[in-house]
Amino acid sequence: GGEQSFVVSLLDGGGSGILLTSLNGRGISRLYAKSVISGKPELELSAEEKQALSGALQQKPETHHE
């Protein structure tokens, strides 16, 4: 197989939420969560995490009308 690791940004409209990072290798999988408050991570980020956070912060929140 190929590379199976990923990073997901889950942020609210104010840029707060979490980054979920999955690292998968031979026979082992790890999942890390890092807090983000107002667009600022609380811990050091990897290059991939920085890219995911930057992309998420550039997205405009969807508005739902009911």
CORZIKA-V134630 format. One record per pair of residues at least 24 apart in sequence whose C-alpha atoms are under 7 Angstrom apart, sorted by the first residue. I is the first residue (numbers start at 1). GAP is how many residues later the second one is. D is the distance in Angstrom with one decimal. If there is no record, write none. Layout:
# CORZIKA-V134630
I	GAP	D
I	GAP	D
This chain:
# CORZIKA-V134630
7	42	6.3
7	45	6.6
8	44	6.7
9	43	6.2
9	44	6.1
9	47	6.3
13	48	5.6
14	24	5.8
15	24	4.6
15	42	6.3
